[in-house]
Amino acid sequence: MNRANIDGKNIEDGDYVIIDAVDKDVRSNDYVLSIIDEMANVKKIIINKQHNQVCLTSESTYNFSPIYIEESEAAHFYISGKVIQVIKNSTM
């Protein structure tokens, strides 16, 4: 996830990601911890109100396809919180 930018820090293997589980007021381009079918992931969220759709995009240097969540699939999708900080792992 090397292209993510949380207060000037990217997310790399071994880093710690701090999540605000109380703040559920997410906006487009926020980084979120989302749960899809009981699988957790950190993604950039893009909200398309016109099409009642959410797009979760990877900021990885690997080529991962975006995940589109339609309104009809909302029962399988949950935002656990917003990414608010990255703590770099200095031991790696």
Helices and strands as residue ranges (DSSP letters): E 16-20, E 31-36, E 39-48, G 49-51, E 53-57, E 67-70, G 71-76, E 77-87
